[in-house]
Structures are given as C-alpha cells and as structure tokens.
Amino acid sequence: MIRNYLFYNLAGEMMDYLPNVRYCEVVLNGEYRGLYLMIESITNGEDGRLYLKKVSKIP
C-alpha cells in the first residue's frame, strides 16, 4: 500500500490532475478492520471532486 500511495503522490507532482488519496483506518462496531487506501473517484464536470476532511480520533 505504501507503493501505491507513493506513486499517486509522485505522479500528482508531475501531472496536472490526479485523484486525491488518503489512508483510512476502518473501525466497524468497535472492531478494527484494517488500513485502506481511499482514492477519489474520477467523474466528469466541474463539481466532480471529493473533498476529504481530517477527522478527529474516535474515543
């Protein structure tokens, strides 16, 4: 997963547009399900971006 994240970021510096990527830890019903790489979906149109916010830690 580190390799995918690294290449998305490197390609984003070289190209005009590439989808945003973020690591995401999934906790479902209090049980840790793993670490995932969330990648923005590419869509047509001006308002087609997914704006990701930082979320505070779950208590």
C-alpha distance matrix in Angstrom:
0.0 3.8 5.3 5.3 6.4 8.6 10.1 10.9 12.6 14.4 15.6 16.7 18.9 20.5 21.1 23.2 21.0 17.3 15.9 14.8 11.3 11.0 9.2 11.5 12.8 15.0 18.4 20.9 24.5 23.7 21.3 17.7 15.5 12.0 9.1 8.1 7.1 10.7 11.9 15.6 17.9 20.0 23.7 27.1 29.3 29.6 28.4 25.3 22.7 20.8 21.6 19.2 20.9 19.9 21.0 22.8 21.9 23.2 26.3
3.8 0.0 3.8 5.5 5.2 6.0 8.6 10.0 10.7 12.2 14.2 15.4 16.9 18.7 19.9 22.2 20.5 17.1 16.1 14.7 11.4 11.1 9.6 12.7 14.2 17.0 20.3 23.2 26.7 25.5 23.3 19.6 18.0 14.3 11.1 10.6 9.1 12.5 13.3 16.8 19.5 21.3 25.0 28.2 30.1 30.1 29.0 26.2 23.3 21.6 21.8 19.5 20.9 19.6 21.1 22.6 21.9 23.8 26.8
5.3 3.8 0.0 3.8 5.5 5.1 6.2 8.6 10.0 10.5 12.1 14.1 15.6 16.7 18.0 20.7 19.2 15.9 15.6 15.0 12.3 13.1 12.4 15.6 17.4 19.9 23.4 26.0 29.6 28.8 26.5 22.8 20.8 17.2 14.1 13.0 10.9 13.9 13.8 17.1 19.3 20.6 24.4 27.4 29.6 29.7 29.1 26.1 23.5 22.4 23.0 21.2 23.0 22.2 24.0 25.9 25.4 27.3 30.4
5.3 5.5 3.8 0.0 3.8 5.5 5.3 6.2 8.7 10.0 10.6 12.2 14.5 15.6 16.1 18.4 16.4 12.9 12.3 12.0 9.4 10.8 10.9 13.9 16.2 18.4 22.1 24.4 28.2 27.7 25.6 22.1 19.8 16.5 13.3 11.2 8.5 10.9 10.3 13.5 15.5 16.8 20.6 23.7 26.0 26.3 25.6 22.5 20.1 19.0 20.1 18.5 20.8 20.6 22.4 24.7 24.6 26.2 29.6
6.4 5.2 5.5 3.8 0.0 3.8 5.6 5.3 6.3 8.7 10.1 10.6 12.8 14.7 15.3 17.3 15.4 12.0 11.1 9.8 6.9 8.0 8.4 11.9 14.6 17.3 20.9 23.6 27.2 26.6 24.9 21.3 19.5 16.1 12.5 10.7 7.6 9.7 9.4 12.4 15.2 16.6 20.4 23.4 25.2 25.0 24.1 21.4 18.5 17.2 17.6 15.8 17.8 17.3 19.4 21.7 21.8 23.8 27.2
8.6 6.0 5.1 5.5 3.8 0.0 3.8 5.5 5.3 6.2 8.6 9.9 11.0 12.8 14.3 16.8 15.7 12.8 12.9 11.9 9.9 11.1 11.6 15.3 17.8 20.8 24.3 27.1 30.7 29.8 28.0 24.4 22.8 19.2 15.6 14.2 11.4 13.4 12.8 15.3 18.0 18.9 22.7 25.3 27.0 26.7 26.2 23.6 20.7 19.9 20.1 18.5 20.2 19.6 22.0 24.1 24.3 26.6 29.8
10.1 8.6 6.2 5.3 5.6 3.8 0.0 3.8 5.4 5.0 5.9 8.3 9.9 10.7 11.8 14.7 13.6 10.7 11.6 11.8 10.5 12.8 13.9 17.4 20.2 22.7 26.4 28.9 32.6 32.1 30.2 26.7 24.6 21.3 17.8 15.8 12.6 14.1 12.5 14.7 16.8 17.1 20.9 23.3 25.3 25.3 25.2 22.4 20.0 19.7 20.5 19.5 21.8 21.8 24.3 26.7 27.1 29.3 32.7
10.9 10.0 8.6 6.2 5.3 5.5 3.8 0.0 3.8 5.6 5.3 6.0 8.8 10.1 10.2 12.3 10.6 7.4 7.9 8.1 7.3 10.3 12.3 15.6 18.8 21.2 24.9 27.2 30.9 30.7 29.1 25.8 23.7 20.6 17.1 14.6 11.0 11.6 9.4 11.2 13.4 13.7 17.4 19.9 21.7 21.6 21.4 18.7 16.2 16.0 16.8 16.2 18.7 19.2 21.9 24.6 25.4 27.5 31.0
12.6 10.7 10.0 8.7 6.3 5.3 5.4 3.8 0.0 3.8 5.5 5.0 6.5 9.0 10.0 11.9 11.0 8.6 9.4 8.4 8.1 10.3 12.5 16.1 19.3 22.1 25.7 28.4 31.9 31.3 30.1 26.6 25.1 21.9 18.1 16.1 12.6 13.2 11.6 12.9 15.7 15.9 19.4 21.7 22.9 22.2 22.0 19.8 16.8 16.6 16.6 15.8 17.8 18.0 21.0 23.5 24.5 27.1 30.5
14.4 12.2 10.5 10.0 8.7 6.2 5.0 5.6 3.8 0.0 3.8 5.4 5.3 6.7 8.9 11.7 11.8 10.0 11.9 11.8 11.7 14.1 16.0 19.6 22.7 25.5 29.1 31.8 35.4 34.7 33.3 29.8 28.1 24.8 21.1 19.2 15.8 16.6 14.7 16.0 18.4 18.1 21.5 23.4 24.7 24.1 24.4 22.3 19.6 19.8 20.0 19.5 21.5 21.6 24.7 27.1 28.0 30.7 34.0
15.6 14.2 12.1 10.6 10.1 8.6 5.9 5.3 5.5 3.8 0.0 3.8 5.4 5.1 6.0 9.1 9.0 7.4 10.0 11.1 11.8 14.9 17.2 20.6 23.9 26.3 30.0 32.4 36.1 35.8 34.4 31.0 29.0 25.9 22.3 19.9 16.2 16.5 13.9 14.6 16.3 15.4 18.7 20.4 21.9 21.7 22.3 20.0 17.8 18.6 19.4 19.5 22.1 22.8 25.8 28.6 29.7 32.1 35.6
16.7 15.4 14.1 12.2 10.6 9.9 8.3 6.0 5.0 5.4 3.8 0.0 3.8 5.5 5.3 7.0 6.5 5.4 8.0 8.6 10.2 13.3 16.3 19.5 23.0 25.4 29.0 31.4 35.0 34.7 33.7 30.5 28.7 25.8 22.1 19.6 15.9 15.5 12.8 12.8 14.9 14.0 17.0 18.6 19.6 18.8 19.4 17.4 14.9 15.8 16.3 16.6 19.1 20.1 23.4 26.3 27.8 30.3 33.8
18.9 16.9 15.6 14.5 12.8 11.0 9.9 8.8 6.5 5.3 5.4 3.8 0.0 3.8 5.9 7.8 9.0 9.0 11.6 11.7 13.2 15.8 18.6 22.0 25.4 28.1 31.6 34.2 37.7 37.2 36.2 32.9 31.4 28.3 24.6 22.4 18.8 18.7 16.3 16.4 18.6 17.6 20.4 21.6 22.3 21.1 21.9 20.4 17.8 18.8 18.7 19.0 21.0 21.7 25.2 27.8 29.4 32.2 35.6
20.5 18.7 16.7 15.6 14.7 12.8 10.7 10.1 9.0 6.7 5.1 5.5 3.8 0.0 3.8 7.0 9.0 9.5 12.9 14.0 15.6 18.6 21.3 24.7 28.1 30.7 34.3 36.7 40.3 40.0 38.8 35.4 33.7 30.5 26.9 24.5 20.8 20.7 18.0 18.0 19.5 17.9 20.7 21.5 22.5 21.7 23.0 21.3 19.4 20.8 21.3 21.9 24.2 25.1 28.6 31.3 32.8 35.5 38.9
21.1 19.9 18.0 16.1 15.3 14.3 11.8 10.2 10.0 8.9 6.0 5.3 5.9 3.8 0.0 3.8 5.7 7.0 10.8 12.6 14.9 18.3 21.3 24.4 28.0 30.1 33.8 35.9 39.5 39.5 38.5 35.3 33.3 30.5 27.0 24.2 20.4 19.7 16.5 15.9 16.9 14.8 17.3 17.9 18.8 18.3 19.9 18.1 16.6 18.5 19.4 20.5 23.3 24.7 28.1 31.1 32.8 35.3 38.9
23.2 22.2 20.7 18.4 17.3 16.8 14.7 12.3 11.9 11.7 9.1 7.0 7.8 7.0 3.8 0.0 3.8 6.9 10.4 12.2 15.2 18.6 22.0 24.7 28.5 30.5 34.0 36.0 39.5 39.7 38.9 36.0 34.1 31.5 28.0 25.1 21.4 20.0 16.7 15.2 16.1 13.7 15.5 15.6 16.0 15.0 16.8 15.6 14.3 16.7 17.5 19.2 22.0 23.9 27.3 30.5 32.6 35.0 38.6
21.0 20.5 19.2 16.4 15.4 15.7 13.6 10.6 11.0 11.8 9.0 6.5 9.0 9.0 5.7 3.8 0.0 3.8 6.8 9.2 12.4 15.9 19.4 21.8 25.6 27.3 30.9 32.7 36.2 36.5 35.8 33.0 31.0 28.6 25.2 22.1 18.4 16.7 13.3 11.6 12.3 10.0 12.1 12.8 13.5 12.9 14.2 12.5 11.0 13.3 14.6 16.4 19.4 21.5 24.8 28.1 30.1 32.2 35.9
17.3 17.1 15.9 12.9 12.0 12.8 10.7 7.4 8.6 10.0 7.4 5.4 9.0 9.5 7.0 6.9 3.8 0.0 3.8 6.6 9.2 12.9 16.1 18.6 22.4 24.1 27.7 29.5 33.1 33.4 32.5 29.6 27.5 25.0 21.7 18.6 14.8 13.4 9.9 8.9 10.1 8.6 11.7 13.4 14.8 14.6 15.1 12.7 10.8 12.1 13.6 14.7 17.9 19.7 22.7 26.1 27.7 29.7 33.4
15.9 16.1 15.6 12.3 11.1 12.9 11.6 7.9 9.4 11.9 10.0 8.0 11.6 12.9 10.8 10.4 6.8 3.8 0.0 3.8 6.5 10.1 13.4 15.5 19.2 20.7 24.2 25.9 29.5 29.9 29.1 26.4 24.3 22.1 18.9 15.6 12.0 10.0 6.5 5.1 7.0 6.8 10.1 12.7 14.2 14.1 13.7 10.8 8.5 9.0 10.8 11.6 15.0 17.0 19.7 23.1 24.7 26.4 30.2
14.8 14.7 15.0 12.0 9.8 11.9 11.8 8.1 8.4 11.8 11.1 8.6 11.7 14.0 12.6 12.2 9.2 6.6 3.8 0.0 3.8 6.9 10.6 12.7 16.5 18.4 21.8 23.9 27.3 27.4 26.8 24.0 22.3 20.0 16.7 13.9 10.4 8.3 6.0 5.3 8.7 9.7 12.7 15.4 16.4 15.7 14.6 12.2 8.9 8.2 8.8 8.7 11.8 13.4 16.2 19.6 21.2 23.2 26.9
11.3 11.4 12.3 9.4 6.9 9.9 10.5 7.3 8.1 11.7 11.8 10.2 13.2 15.6 14.9 15.2 12.4 9.2 6.5 3.8 0.0 3.8 7.0 9.6 13.3 15.4 19.0 21.2 24.8 24.7 23.8 20.7 19.0 16.5 13.1 10.3 6.8 5.6 4.6 6.4 9.9 11.8 15.2 18.3 19.6 19.2 17.8 15.2 12.0 10.3 10.8 9.3 12.0 12.6 15.0 18.1 19.1 21.0 24.7
11.0 11.1 13.1 10.8 8.0 11.1 12.8 10.3 10.3 14.1 14.9 13.3 15.8 18.6 18.3 18.6 15.9 12.9 10.1 6.9 3.8 0.0 3.8 6.3 10.0 12.4 15.9 18.5 21.9 21.5 20.7 17.7 16.4 13.9 10.5 8.5 5.8 5.2 6.7 8.8 12.4 14.9 18.0 21.2 22.3 21.6 19.7 17.4 14.0 11.5 11.1 8.4 10.1 9.9 11.9 14.7 15.4 17.4 21.0
9.2 9.6 12.4 10.9 8.4 11.6 13.9 12.3 12.5 16.0 17.2 16.3 18.6 21.3 21.3 22.0 19.4 16.1 13.4 10.6 7.0 3.8 0.0 3.8 6.8 9.8 13.2 16.1 19.6 18.8 17.7 14.4 13.3 10.5 6.9 5.8 4.6 6.0 8.9 11.6 14.9 17.8 20.9 24.3 25.6 25.2 23.1 20.7 17.5 14.7 14.3 11.1 12.1 10.9 11.9 14.0 13.8 15.5 19.0
11.5 12.7 15.6 13.9 11.9 15.3 17.4 15.6 16.1 19.6 20.6 19.5 22.0 24.7 24.4 24.7 21.8 18.6 15.5 12.7 9.6 6.3 3.8 0.0 3.8 6.2 9.6 12.5 15.9 15.3 14.4 11.4 10.5 8.4 5.8 5.1 6.0 6.4 10.1 12.5 15.4 18.7 21.5 25.0 26.2 25.9 23.4 21.0 18.1 14.8 14.5 11.1 11.7 10.4 10.3 12.3 11.7 12.7 16.3
12.8 14.2 17.4 16.2 14.6 17.8 20.2 18.8 19.3 22.7 23.9 23.0 25.4 28.1 28.0 28.5 25.6 22.4 19.2 16.5 13.3 10.0 6.8 3.8 0.0 3.8 6.6 9.9 13.2 12.0 10.9 7.8 7.5 5.8 4.5 6.2 8.7 9.8 13.6 16.1 18.8 22.2 24.9 28.5 29.7 29.5 26.8 24.5 21.6 18.2 17.8 14.3 14.2 12.4 11.1 12.2 10.4 10.7 14.0
15.0 17.0 19.9 18.4 17.3 20.8 22.7 21.2 22.1 25.5 26.3 25.4 28.1 30.7 30.1 30.5 27.3 24.1 20.7 18.4 15.4 12.4 9.8 6.2 3.8 0.0 3.8 6.4 9.9 9.6 8.5 6.1 5.3 5.6 6.4 7.4 10.4 10.8 14.6 16.9 18.9 22.6 24.9 28.5 29.9 29.9 27.1 24.7 22.3 18.7 18.7 15.5 15.6 14.3 12.5 13.6 11.7 10.8 13.9
18.4 20.3 23.4 22.1 20.9 24.3 26.4 24.9 25.7 29.1 30.0 29.0 31.6 34.3 33.8 34.0 30.9 27.7 24.2 21.8 19.0 15.9 13.2 9.6 6.6 3.8 0.0 3.8 6.6 5.8 5.3 4.4 5.6 7.6 9.4 11.1 14.2 14.5 18.3 20.3 22.2 25.9 28.0 31.6 32.7 32.7 29.6 27.5 25.2 21.5 21.2 17.9 17.5 15.9 13.3 13.5 11.1 9.1 11.5
20.9 23.2 26.0 24.4 23.6 27.1 28.9 27.2 28.4 31.8 32.4 31.4 34.2 36.7 35.9 36.0 32.7 29.5 25.9 23.9 21.2 18.5 16.1 12.5 9.9 6.4 3.8 0.0 3.8 5.4 5.3 6.5 6.7 9.8 12.2 13.2 16.4 16.3 19.8 21.5 22.9 26.7 28.4 31.9 33.2 33.5 30.3 28.1 26.2 22.6 22.7 19.7 19.5 18.5 15.7 16.2 14.0 11.4 13.4
24.5 26.7 29.6 28.2 27.2 30.7 32.6 30.9 31.9 35.4 36.1 35.0 37.7 40.3 39.5 39.5 36.2 33.1 29.5 27.3 24.8 21.9 19.6 15.9 13.2 9.9 6.6 3.8 0.0 3.8 5.5 8.4 9.7 13.1 15.6 17.0 20.1 20.0 23.4 25.0 26.3 30.1 31.5 35.0 36.1 36.3 32.9 31.0 29.2 25.5 25.4 22.5 21.9 20.7 17.6 17.4 15.1 11.7 12.7
23.7 25.5 28.8 27.7 26.6 29.8 32.1 30.7 31.3 34.7 35.8 34.7 37.2 40.0 39.5 39.7 36.5 33.4 29.9 27.4 24.7 21.5 18.8 15.3 12.0 9.6 5.8 5.4 3.8 0.0 3.8 6.6 9.3 12.1 14.7 16.7 20.0 20.3 24.0 25.8 27.6 31.4 33.1 36.6 37.6 37.6 34.3 32.4 30.2 26.5 26.0 22.7 21.7 19.9 16.7 15.9 12.9 9.7 10.1
21.3 23.3 26.5 25.6 24.9 28.0 30.2 29.1 30.1 33.3 34.4 33.7 36.2 38.8 38.5 38.9 35.8 32.5 29.1 26.8 23.8 20.7 17.7 14.4 10.9 8.5 5.3 5.3 5.5 3.8 0.0 3.8 6.2 9.3 12.5 14.8 18.3 19.2 22.9 25.2 26.9 30.7 32.7 36.3 37.7 37.9 34.8 32.6 30.3 26.7 26.5 23.3 22.7 20.9 18.1 17.7 14.6 12.0 12.9
17.7 19.6 22.8 22.1 21.3 24.4 26.7 25.8 26.6 29.8 31.0 30.5 32.9 35.4 35.3 36.0 33.0 29.6 26.4 24.0 20.7 17.7 14.4 11.4 7.8 6.1 4.4 6.5 8.4 6.6 3.8 0.0 3.8 5.9 8.9 11.6 15.2 16.5 20.2 22.8 24.8 28.5 30.9 34.5 36.0 36.1 33.2 30.8 28.4 24.9 24.7 21.3 20.9 18.9 16.6 16.4 13.3 11.6 13.2
15.5 18.0 20.8 19.8 19.5 22.8 24.6 23.7 25.1 28.1 29.0 28.7 31.4 33.7 33.3 34.1 31.0 27.5 24.3 22.3 19.0 16.4 13.3 10.5 7.5 5.3 5.6 6.7 9.7 9.3 6.2 3.8 0.0 3.8 7.2 9.2 12.9 14.3 17.9 20.6 22.3 25.9 28.3 32.1 33.9 34.3 31.5 28.9 26.7 23.3 23.7 20.5 20.8 19.4 17.5 18.1 15.6 14.2 16.4
12.0 14.3 17.2 16.5 16.1 19.2 21.3 20.6 21.9 24.8 25.9 25.8 28.3 30.5 30.5 31.5 28.6 25.0 22.1 20.0 16.5 13.9 10.5 8.4 5.8 5.6 7.6 9.8 13.1 12.1 9.3 5.9 3.8 0.0 3.8 6.5 10.2 12.4 15.9 19.0 21.1 24.5 27.3 31.1 32.9 33.2 30.7 27.9 25.5 22.3 22.5 19.3 19.8 18.1 16.9 17.6 15.3 14.8 17.3
9.1 11.1 14.1 13.3 12.5 15.6 17.8 17.1 18.1 21.1 22.3 22.1 24.6 26.9 27.0 28.0 25.2 21.7 18.9 16.7 13.1 10.5 6.9 5.8 4.5 6.4 9.4 12.2 15.6 14.7 12.5 8.9 7.2 3.8 0.0 3.8 7.0 9.6 13.1 16.3 18.8 22.0 25.1 28.8 30.5 30.6 28.3 25.6 22.9 19.8 20.0 16.7 17.4 15.8 15.2 16.4 14.6 15.0 18.0
8.1 10.6 13.0 11.2 10.7 14.2 15.8 14.6 16.1 19.2 19.9 19.6 22.4 24.5 24.2 25.1 22.1 18.6 15.6 13.9 10.3 8.5 5.8 5.1 6.2 7.4 11.1 13.2 17.0 16.7 14.8 11.6 9.2 6.5 3.8 0.0 3.8 6.2 9.5 12.9 15.1 18.4 21.4 25.1 27.0 27.3 25.2 22.2 19.7 16.9 17.6 14.7 16.2 15.4 15.3 17.3 16.3 16.8 20.1
7.1 9.1 10.9 8.5 7.6 11.4 12.6 11.0 12.6 15.8 16.2 15.9 18.8 20.8 20.4 21.4 18.4 14.8 12.0 10.4 6.8 5.8 4.6 6.0 8.7 10.4 14.2 16.4 20.1 20.0 18.3 15.2 12.9 10.2 7.0 3.8 0.0 3.8 6.3 9.9 12.5 15.4 18.7 22.3 24.2 24.4 22.6 19.6 17.0 14.5 15.3 12.9 14.9 14.6 15.5 17.9 17.6 18.7 22.2
10.7 12.5 13.9 10.9 9.7 13.4 14.1 11.6 13.2 16.6 16.5 15.5 18.7 20.7 19.7 20.0 16.7 13.4 10.0 8.3 5.6 5.2 6.0 6.4 9.8 10.8 14.5 16.3 20.0 20.3 19.2 16.5 14.3 12.4 9.6 6.2 3.8 0.0 3.8 6.7 9.4 12.6 15.6 19.2 20.9 21.1 19.0 16.1 13.5 10.9 12.0 10.0 12.5 13.0 14.1 17.1 17.4 18.4 22.1
11.9 13.3 13.8 10.3 9.4 12.8 12.5 9.4 11.6 14.7 13.9 12.8 16.3 18.0 16.5 16.7 13.3 9.9 6.5 6.0 4.6 6.7 8.9 10.1 13.6 14.6 18.3 19.8 23.4 24.0 22.9 20.2 17.9 15.9 13.1 9.5 6.3 3.8 0.0 3.8 6.4 9.2 12.5 16.0 17.9 18.3 16.7 13.5 11.2 9.4 11.3 10.4 13.6 14.9 16.6 19.9 20.7 21.8 25.6
15.6 16.8 17.1 13.5 12.4 15.3 14.7 11.2 12.9 16.0 14.6 12.8 16.4 18.0 15.9 15.2 11.6 8.9 5.1 5.3 6.4 8.8 11.6 12.5 16.1 16.9 20.3 21.5 25.0 25.8 25.2 22.8 20.6 19.0 16.3 12.9 9.9 6.7 3.8 0.0 3.8 6.4 9.3 12.7 14.3 14.6 12.9 9.7 7.5 6.1 8.8 9.1 12.8 14.9 16.8 20.5 21.8 23.0 26.8
17.9 19.5 19.3 15.5 15.2 18.0 16.8 13.4 15.7 18.4 16.3 14.9 18.6 19.5 16.9 16.1 12.3 10.1 7.0 8.7 9.9 12.4 14.9 15.4 18.8 18.9 22.2 22.9 26.3 27.6 26.9 24.8 22.3 21.1 18.8 15.1 12.5 9.4 6.4 3.8 0.0 3.8 6.3 10.0 12.3 13.5 12.1 8.4 7.7 7.4 10.9 12.0 15.8 18.2 19.9 23.5 24.9 25.7 29.5
20.0 21.3 20.6 16.8 16.6 18.9 17.1 13.7 15.9 18.1 15.4 14.0 17.6 17.9 14.8 13.7 10.0 8.6 6.8 9.7 11.8 14.9 17.8 18.7 22.2 22.6 25.9 26.7 30.1 31.4 30.7 28.5 25.9 24.5 22.0 18.4 15.4 12.6 9.2 6.4 3.8 0.0 3.8 7.1 9.7 11.3 10.9 7.2 7.4 8.9 12.4 14.2 18.0 20.7 22.7 26.5 28.1 29.1 32.9
23.7 25.0 24.4 20.6 20.4 22.7 20.9 17.4 19.4 21.5 18.7 17.0 20.4 20.7 17.3 15.5 12.1 11.7 10.1 12.7 15.2 18.0 20.9 21.5 24.9 24.9 28.0 28.4 31.5 33.1 32.7 30.9 28.3 27.3 25.1 21.4 18.7 15.6 12.5 9.3 6.3 3.8 0.0 3.8 6.6 9.0 8.8 5.3 7.5 9.7 13.2 15.7 19.4 22.5 24.4 28.2 30.0 30.8 34.6
27.1 28.2 27.4 23.7 23.4 25.3 23.3 19.9 21.7 23.4 20.4 18.6 21.6 21.5 17.9 15.6 12.8 13.4 12.7 15.4 18.3 21.2 24.3 25.0 28.5 28.5 31.6 31.9 35.0 36.6 36.3 34.5 32.1 31.1 28.8 25.1 22.3 19.2 16.0 12.7 10.0 7.1 3.8 0.0 3.8 7.1 8.2 6.0 9.2 12.2 15.3 18.3 21.8 25.1 27.2 31.0 33.1 34.0 37.7
29.3 30.1 29.6 26.0 25.2 27.0 25.3 21.7 22.9 24.7 21.9 19.6 22.3 22.5 18.8 16.0 13.5 14.8 14.2 16.4 19.6 22.3 25.6 26.2 29.7 29.9 32.7 33.2 36.1 37.6 37.7 36.0 33.9 32.9 30.5 27.0 24.2 20.9 17.9 14.3 12.3 9.7 6.6 3.8 0.0 3.8 5.6 5.4 8.8 12.1 14.7 18.1 21.3 24.8 27.0 30.7 33.2 34.2 37.9
29.6 30.1 29.7 26.3 25.0 26.7 25.3 21.6 22.2 24.1 21.7 18.8 21.1 21.7 18.3 15.0 12.9 14.6 14.1 15.7 19.2 21.6 25.2 25.9 29.5 29.9 32.7 33.5 36.3 37.6 37.9 36.1 34.3 33.2 30.6 27.3 24.4 21.1 18.3 14.6 13.5 11.3 9.0 7.1 3.8 0.0 3.8 5.6 7.8 11.4 13.0 16.7 19.5 23.1 25.5 29.2 31.9 33.2 36.8
28.4 29.0 29.1 25.6 24.1 26.2 25.2 21.4 22.0 24.4 22.3 19.4 21.9 23.0 19.9 16.8 14.2 15.1 13.7 14.6 17.8 19.7 23.1 23.4 26.8 27.1 29.6 30.3 32.9 34.3 34.8 33.2 31.5 30.7 28.3 25.2 22.6 19.0 16.7 12.9 12.1 10.9 8.8 8.2 5.6 3.8 0.0 3.8 5.8 8.6 10.2 13.9 16.6 20.3 22.4 26.1 28.8 29.9 33.5
25.3 26.2 26.1 22.5 21.4 23.6 22.4 18.7 19.8 22.3 20.0 17.4 20.4 21.3 18.1 15.6 12.5 12.7 10.8 12.2 15.2 17.4 20.7 21.0 24.5 24.7 27.5 28.1 31.0 32.4 32.6 30.8 28.9 27.9 25.6 22.2 19.6 16.1 13.5 9.7 8.4 7.2 5.3 6.0 5.4 5.6 3.8 0.0 3.8 6.8 9.6 12.9 16.2 19.6 21.7 25.5 27.8 28.8 32.5
22.7 23.3 23.5 20.1 18.5 20.7 20.0 16.2 16.8 19.6 17.8 14.9 17.8 19.4 16.6 14.3 11.0 10.8 8.5 8.9 12.0 14.0 17.5 18.1 21.6 22.3 25.2 26.2 29.2 30.2 30.3 28.4 26.7 25.5 22.9 19.7 17.0 13.5 11.2 7.5 7.7 7.4 7.5 9.2 8.8 7.8 5.8 3.8 0.0 3.8 6.2 9.4 12.8 16.2 18.5 22.2 24.6 26.0 29.6
20.8 21.6 22.4 19.0 17.2 19.9 19.7 16.0 16.6 19.8 18.6 15.8 18.8 20.8 18.5 16.7 13.3 12.1 9.0 8.2 10.3 11.5 14.7 14.8 18.2 18.7 21.5 22.6 25.5 26.5 26.7 24.9 23.3 22.3 19.8 16.9 14.5 10.9 9.4 6.1 7.4 8.9 9.7 12.2 12.1 11.4 8.6 6.8 3.8 0.0 3.8 6.3 9.8 13.1 15.1 18.8 21.1 22.3 26.0
21.6 21.8 23.0 20.1 17.6 20.1 20.5 16.8 16.6 20.0 19.4 16.3 18.7 21.3 19.4 17.5 14.6 13.6 10.8 8.8 10.8 11.1 14.3 14.5 17.8 18.7 21.2 22.7 25.4 26.0 26.5 24.7 23.7 22.5 20.0 17.6 15.3 12.0 11.3 8.8 10.9 12.4 13.2 15.3 14.7 13.0 10.2 9.6 6.2 3.8 0.0 3.8 6.6 10.2 12.6 16.2 18.9 20.5 24.0
19.2 19.5 21.2 18.5 15.8 18.5 19.5 16.2 15.8 19.5 19.5 16.6 19.0 21.9 20.5 19.2 16.4 14.7 11.6 8.7 9.3 8.4 11.1 11.1 14.3 15.5 17.9 19.7 22.5 22.7 23.3 21.3 20.5 19.3 16.7 14.7 12.9 10.0 10.4 9.1 12.0 14.2 15.7 18.3 18.1 16.7 13.9 12.9 9.4 6.3 3.8 0.0 3.8 6.8 9.1 12.9 15.3 17.0 20.6
20.9 20.9 23.0 20.8 17.8 20.2 21.8 18.7 17.8 21.5 22.1 19.1 21.0 24.2 23.3 22.0 19.4 17.9 15.0 11.8 12.0 10.1 12.1 11.7 14.2 15.6 17.5 19.5 21.9 21.7 22.7 20.9 20.8 19.8 17.4 16.2 14.9 12.5 13.6 12.8 15.8 18.0 19.4 21.8 21.3 19.5 16.6 16.2 12.8 9.8 6.6 3.8 0.0 3.8 6.2 9.7 12.7 14.7 18.1
19.9 19.6 22.2 20.6 17.3 19.6 21.8 19.2 18.0 21.6 22.8 20.1 21.7 25.1 24.7 23.9 21.5 19.7 17.0 13.4 12.6 9.9 10.9 10.4 12.4 14.3 15.9 18.5 20.7 19.9 20.9 18.9 19.4 18.1 15.8 15.4 14.6 13.0 14.9 14.9 18.2 20.7 22.5 25.1 24.8 23.1 20.3 19.6 16.2 13.1 10.2 6.8 3.8 0.0 3.8 6.7 9.5 12.1 15.4
21.0 21.1 24.0 22.4 19.4 22.0 24.3 21.9 21.0 24.7 25.8 23.4 25.2 28.6 28.1 27.3 24.8 22.7 19.7 16.2 15.0 11.9 11.9 10.3 11.1 12.5 13.3 15.7 17.6 16.7 18.1 16.6 17.5 16.9 15.2 15.3 15.5 14.1 16.6 16.8 19.9 22.7 24.4 27.2 27.0 25.5 22.4 21.7 18.5 15.1 12.6 9.1 6.2 3.8 0.0 3.8 6.5 8.6 11.9
22.8 22.6 25.9 24.7 21.7 24.1 26.7 24.6 23.5 27.1 28.6 26.3 27.8 31.3 31.1 30.5 28.1 26.1 23.1 19.6 18.1 14.7 14.0 12.3 12.2 13.6 13.5 16.2 17.4 15.9 17.7 16.4 18.1 17.6 16.4 17.3 17.9 17.1 19.9 20.5 23.5 26.5 28.2 31.0 30.7 29.2 26.1 25.5 22.2 18.8 16.2 12.9 9.7 6.7 3.8 0.0 3.8 6.5 9.1
21.9 21.9 25.4 24.6 21.8 24.3 27.1 25.4 24.5 28.0 29.7 27.8 29.4 32.8 32.8 32.6 30.1 27.7 24.7 21.2 19.1 15.4 13.8 11.7 10.4 11.7 11.1 14.0 15.1 12.9 14.6 13.3 15.6 15.3 14.6 16.3 17.6 17.4 20.7 21.8 24.9 28.1 30.0 33.1 33.2 31.9 28.8 27.8 24.6 21.1 18.9 15.3 12.7 9.5 6.5 3.8 0.0 3.8 6.3
23.2 23.8 27.3 26.2 23.8 26.6 29.3 27.5 27.1 30.7 32.1 30.3 32.2 35.5 35.3 35.0 32.2 29.7 26.4 23.2 21.0 17.4 15.5 12.7 10.7 10.8 9.1 11.4 11.7 9.7 12.0 11.6 14.2 14.8 15.0 16.8 18.7 18.4 21.8 23.0 25.7 29.1 30.8 34.0 34.2 33.2 29.9 28.8 26.0 22.3 20.5 17.0 14.7 12.1 8.6 6.5 3.8 0.0 3.8
26.3 26.8 30.4 29.6 27.2 29.8 32.7 31.0 30.5 34.0 35.6 33.8 35.6 38.9 38.9 38.6 35.9 33.4 30.2 26.9 24.7 21.0 19.0 16.3 14.0 13.9 11.5 13.4 12.7 10.1 12.9 13.2 16.4 17.3 18.0 20.1 22.2 22.1 25.6 26.8 29.5 32.9 34.6 37.7 37.9 36.8 33.5 32.5 29.6 26.0 24.0 20.6 18.1 15.4 11.9 9.1 6.3 3.8 0.0
